[in-house]
Amino acid sequence: MPELVRFLGEIEEYGHQHVFLFRVPKKSVSEYLNPDHLAVAAKALQAEDVIEEPIAVDEPTRPVLADLRIDKTASGTPKALVAKVIETRWYRVLIDQSQSEGVVRAGTQYKRVVTKRYGEVSVRAVNVVQLNSSGLVEVRIRTHETALDYQRECSSLLLRLKDLLPPRAYSQYPISNAKANLWDRKDQLRDRIEPGTSFLRNPKGTVMTMSPGEEQGNLLGDKGALGSIDLFVRERGSFDKADYRVRRADTDAPGGATQTHVLLGEMNECVILGQCSRQDHENVLDLIVNNN
């Protein structure tokens, strides 16, 4: 059963996420990526049992630290420190609405009364904090059904796990260079990336938005769009957000490759728009880090 739980756990840890990136200095990684630290942190978090066996939980009444582990490479060296928190989210969905004749209340005449009925829907959400051996920290927040302040959710999750990864250990890892470099290297990387909608801004506050003409299209086939963005960038324009489809060679996938849709956001945030595998997720992060 533990093996099955871990297998299913890996599947649910990737995709449909807002990912915030931080960096632990390389020289300090071993301080946190080791069994002794994990044991001490687990005791402080009252989660000693979770180290031995992850908790199989569906929709808990309150957030639960369901997994706390050190992943290893094939050779047995530590690869990543992982903590997974599972929560239940509730949303209200409109079922129907009806109208009835007007009424008078407190001296006000209402021409008609509109009645709306809502149903509550529960959703299981998996959030992950992961420190990689490279020093890169990922805080992965499951995307909500409605707009939300993901930065605040990220901060709350890190605060909850402060005994595992204290605030003094890490700093933000901005991805502004990656957004600029991926565009500059779009021709060399055309086998790996397809640029989509781009949002740019210059020092005067002028905003440019460029989108492909088709939903699944990309900007590489439009010389006018490419030239416009290149000119805007030469005149000190920069990317606020950049949309890409990232390919990964996979002989088992249709067409010999998988494709992951990602939005590079502001500061240290990127968004994985859709479900993906661990390999696809790592491929996206490698692309960002290697071009940042």
Secondary structure by P-SEA (a helix, b strand, c coil): caaaaaaaaaaacccccbbbbbbcccccccccccaaaaaaaaaaaccccccccccccccccccccccccccccccccccbbbbbbbbbbbbbbbcccbbbbbbbcccccccbbbbbbbbbbbbbbbbbbbbccccbbbbcccccccccaaaaaaaaaaaaacccccccccccccaaaaaaaaaaacccccccccccbbbbbccccbbbbbbcccccccccccaaaaaaaaaaaaacccccbbbbbbbbbbccccccbbbbbbbbccccbbbbcccccaaaaaaaaaaaaaac
